Amino acid sequence: MSEQGVQPEIEIMPRRLMPKKKADDLILLIKDTEHVIDVLIHSHSYKGGDEIIGRFFIRIADKSKADEVLGKLKPVFEQSMPFGYDVRIGRFTKTKPTIKDYLTGKTPG
């Protein structure tokens, strides 16, 4: 785990939106990769109840393992996202509740 106790994340952003079913298959492959703790998605819903995925956030155990994880997943990404994708390493999800979370009741307090 990193120094502050917050796991780094790898953001994968496909250059084209991905159908939910295809993304679910990709998520299973990502979760089976060593050093991956969790996978979060940013999705969009549209009429008919279908979902499309815009981004994947891969939470990893340590920032020093990011290149290793990306090396293992690169062939999977290239096969499932033939139109390309962008990668960033950092922290993209919030680590503490915000004031809005308290006001809307999403967090006890």
GIKAHU-V427274 format. One record per residue. N is the residue number from 0. RES is the residue in one small letter. OMEGA is omega in radians with two decimals (999 if undefined). Layout:
n	res	omega
N	RES	OMEGA
N	RES	OMEGA
//
This chain:
n	res	omega
0	m	-3.10
1	s	-3.03
2	e	-3.08
3	q	-3.14
4	g	-3.14
5	v	-3.12
6	q	3.06
7	p	-3.12
8	e	3.01
9	i	3.11
10	e	3.06
11	i	-3.13
12	m	3.10
13	p	3.13
14	r	2.98
15	r	3.13
16	l	-3.03
17	m	3.07
18	p	-3.08
19	k	-3.10
20	k	3.12
21	k	3.13
22	a	3.12
23	d	3.10
24	d	3.13
25	l	3.13
26	i	3.12
27	l	3.11
28	l	3.14
29	i	-3.10
30	k	3.13
31	d	-3.11
32	t	3.13
33	e	3.13
34	h	3.09
35	v	-3.13
36	i	-3.08
37	d	3.06
38	v	3.07
39	l	3.13
40	i	3.00
41	h	-3.04
42	s	3.11
43	h	3.07
44	s	3.07
45	y	-3.05
46	k	-3.12
47	g	3.10
48	g	3.13
49	d	3.12
50	e	2.99
51	i	-3.05
52	i	-3.14
53	g	-3.10
54	r	3.02
55	f	3.05
56	f	-3.10
57	i	3.13
58	r	-3.10
59	i	-3.04
60	a	-3.05
61	d	-3.10
62	k	-3.14
63	s	3.13
64	k	-3.06
65	a	-3.13
66	d	3.11
67	e	3.13
68	v	3.14
69	l	3.10
70	g	3.13
71	k	-3.05
72	l	-3.07
73	k	3.11
74	p	3.12
75	v	3.12
76	f	-3.11
77	e	3.12
78	q	-3.06
79	s	3.12
80	m	-3.05
81	p	3.14
82	f	3.09
83	g	-3.12
84	y	3.09
85	d	-3.09
86	v	2.99
87	r	3.09
88	i	-3.13
89	g	3.08
90	r	-3.01
91	f	3.08
92	t	-3.08
93	k	-3.10
94	t	3.13
95	k	3.08
96	p	3.09
97	t	3.09
98	i	3.13
99	k	3.09
100	d	3.12
101	y	-3.11
102	l	-3.12
103	t	3.09
104	g	3.12
105	k	-3.13
106	t	3.09
107	p	3.11
108	g	999
//
